[in-house]
Amino acid sequence: MQKLLFILILNSLIFSTLAQEKKPYSRKGEYYFFWGYNRSEYAKSDISFHGKGYDFTLKDVVAYDLPIPFSTEEYFDITRLSIPQYNFRVGYFFNDHWAVSFGSDHMKYIMVNDQPTTITGHISAQVSDPAINVNSVYVGDFNNTPFIINSKDFLKYEHSDGFNYAHFEIDRYDRIWKAKNNIQGLDWLVGVGAGTLIPRTEAYLFTMGRNNHFNFAGYGFSAKTGLRLDISRRLFFQTDFMGGFVRLNNVHTTGRDDQDYAQQSIWFGQFYGALGYKFGKNRVK
């Protein structure tokens, strides 16, 4: 995942430099927003769990996203638009080529149940407070010990109501094609972002847990590249590939937020398509 992200950024910067020779399209002073939907992938990651009576790490945990099957009810009902994996962003061009923006990428992260892993750390016979009795097969000290994550009485873990990456971006746009009517056009873009993770985590550890409330769990960094097609003077379609890293320092687990929590670092990749609207200044040099 890290190598792919490096190659993505390098190729985009080279292409962007070459594209500067094209006749520029002026967007200075333009505002825009877009809404779209994504698919995401996650590299294997370690998850550490901390609390009274336990402190352990699960190694190389596998997870996947959770796209909602396409239907008019889920994707066109305005009251249900936030259920699928969506992307929302608002931005402003402070230069003909440069824009700043803020938005939220609503991804979903689902840990594969009953998967093999290894465990390192300690688990007592009773954990948390009030005490939870632990199945004796999980009690002890572990050092990179082969382990199956039993979803029934050990762990269920997912950021299914939102693995939400809320972040600022700065993006570079370069026009690579323009129609003779000076309305339709295609831009190549490359950008970087940074922000916070606000997941809603559903977790059950040693059978204790809940669908937790949203919380500021950590931070993230990202880089992206993509294409923006101007359909008309106001409408555009944008499709981007993004890669990034997030660090979650305070993930809610059992619902006892003052003592039980998890920590996790994740490399992710995301692809999305979005329909947007632009307003303000809009002209061709």
N, C-alpha and C positions, 0 to 999 in steps of 0.2 A: 504493500500500500504506500509506504514512504517513497520507494523508487518511482512508482507511478505518478505520485504527486510532483516529484522533482522534474520528471520528463514533461509532464503537463505544463508546468510553469515555464520551463526552458523553451519549449516549442511555441508557446503563446507569446512570450516576449520577443522571440525572433520574428514571428509572423507580424506582430504588432509594429515592430520597427520597420519592416519592409512596407507595410500598409500605409505608413506615413507619407509615402510618395504619391498616394492617390489624392485627387482633388478633394479638399476637406468639405465636410458638411457641418454647418454651424448649428450648435444646440445650446450655446451659452444662454442661461436664463430659463431653460426648459425644466419643467417639473414632470414627474411621471409616477405611476403606480402600476403594479401588476399582481395577478393572482394566478396560481398554477398548482400543479400536483407533481409529486416526486416518487422515485424509487431510491432506496438506499441500501448500502452494503456495509458490513462491519468486519474489521479484522478480529482475530481471536484476541481476547483481553483477559487480564487477571482481575478478579474481584475479591476485595478484602472486606471481611465482616468483623465489626468490633462491638463489644458490649460487656456487661458484667458476666464473668464466667467463661468467656470465649473470645478468641482472637485468632482468626485463621484466614487463609487465602486460597482460593480456587484458581488453578492455573489454566490459561489458554481456553477460556470459555467461548463457546460458539453461540452466535445469535443471528437473527434475521429480521427483516422488516415485515410489515403487515399491511400490504395494500388492500384497499376495499374494492371488491369486484365492481366494475362499472355498472351503474344503473342511473336512471333519471332521478330516482328518489334520493340517492346519496350525493350525486354530483350537481344537480340542478335545483334542488329544494334549498332555498336560501337559509332555512333554519338548520340545515344539516351539512352545510358546506365545510365546516371545520372537522368533520368526522374522518374523511380520507386524509392521506399524507399530503399536506398542502404547503405552499410557499406564498408569502405575502411580503411586498416590499414597496416602499415609497422612496423617491430619490430626486436629486436636483443636480443639474449640470452647471457647475461654476466656471466651466471652460468649454470650448468647442469639443474637446476630446475627453474631459474628465468629469466624473460624477461622484457624489457622495450619496449614500442611501442607508436606510435602516429598515429592518424587517425581521420576520420570524420564519424559520423553517421547521415545520411540524413533521418530524419523523417519528417512527415507532421502532422500538428495540425489544425483541422477544428472545429471551434465552431458550435454547433448545432443551426441553425436558429430558431427564433420564440419560444424559450424555456422559461419556467417560471423561475424566479429568484427573488431576492430581491435587492433593491437599497438603498444606503446610500450616502448622499452628497448634492451638490447644482448644479443646472443648470440654467443659465440665459436665457433670451429671445434671446440674441445675444451672440455668442461665437466666439473665435479665432480672428484673425486679418489678412486680411480683414474679416469683420464680416460675420458670417453665421446665418441666421434666423432659429430659432428652433421652431418646431411644439409645440404649446402651451400646449399640453398634457404632454410634457416632462419637462416643466418649473416648478421650485420650489425647496423646500428643502425636503429632504427625510431622513427617519430614519428606515432602515430595512423594507421598504415598498414593498409589493408584486408587481412584475413588469414582463411584457412580453418583451423580447428583439426583437423588430420588425426589421427585416432585410431590410425592404424597406426604412424607413426614420430615423431609429435610429442607428443601428450598424450591420455591417457585419465584421467578424474578423477571419482571418486564417493565419497561417504560412504555406502556401500551396506550395510555391516554395522553401521551405527548412526550417525546424526546425532543424538547423544544430548544432550538438554537436561535436565540435572539441576538442579533449582531449588527454592527456597523460595517459598511464596505466602502472602499474607494476603487473605482473601476476606470479603465482606459478603453475608449471606443475608437475604432478606425474604420472608415467606410471602404468597403472592398468592391461594391457594385452600386450603381445608381441608374435608375430608369431615366429615359429621355424626358419624361414629364416632371422630373425632379421631386417626385412624391414617393414612389416606391424605392427602397434601397436596402442593402444588406450591410451590417456592421459585424466585425470581429471584435470581441471584447475579452479583456483579461482583468482580474481584480483580486484583491485580498481583503480579508475581514477578520474581526475579532469581536467577541461578545461573551454572553453568559448562557449557561444551560439551566432551563427551568423545567425539569421533568415532573411528570406525575407518575410515580412508581407504584406498581402493584407488586407487593412482595409478601411472601409467607416463609418465615424462617423458623424451623422447629415447630411448624403448624401455626405459629402466631404471626398475624399480619393483617393487612387490609390494602385497599386501594387508597394510597396516601394522598394528601393534598399537595398542590404545586409548591415547589420551593426552589430558591436559588441554590443550586447544588454545586456549581463549579463554573469553569470558564472554557473557552475554546478559541481556536484559530483556524482559518480556512483560506484556500485559494481556489479560484475558479476560472474557467474559460468557456466561451460560448459564442452564439450567433444571435443577432437581433434583426428581424425582418420588419421593416416599416410597411404596413399594409395600406395605410392611408395617412392623411395628415395628422390623425389623432390615434389610430389604432396600430399596435405592433404585436408581434409574436416573438418570444424569446425562449431559447433553449440553452441550458448551461450544464456543464459537468463541474462538480465541486469535490475537492478532497480536503480533509481537515483532521484536526486532533482536538479532543476534549478531555479535560480532567475534571472528574466529579469527586469532590472532597466530602460531601455530606449528603448521601442518598438515604432517604427515609426507608425503613424496613418494617419492623414489627408494629409501628405505630407509637412506640415509646421513644419519641424523638430526642428526649434529653439524655438517653443512654445508649440506644441501639442505632447503628448507622453502618453504611457501606461506603467503600471508596473504589474508584475505577478509572482507568485511562483507556480511551478508545480512539483508534484511527478509523475514519469513515470515508465512504465515497457516496456521492449523491448525483443523480441525474434528474432534471425537471424541465417541464415545458410550461410556459405561462402566457396568458393574454394580457396585454397592458394598454393603458391610455396615457397619452401625453398632452400637456397643456402649457400655456405660456408661450414664449418666443419659439418660433419654428420656421427656419428659413434656410435656403441654400445659397452658398456663396457663388 
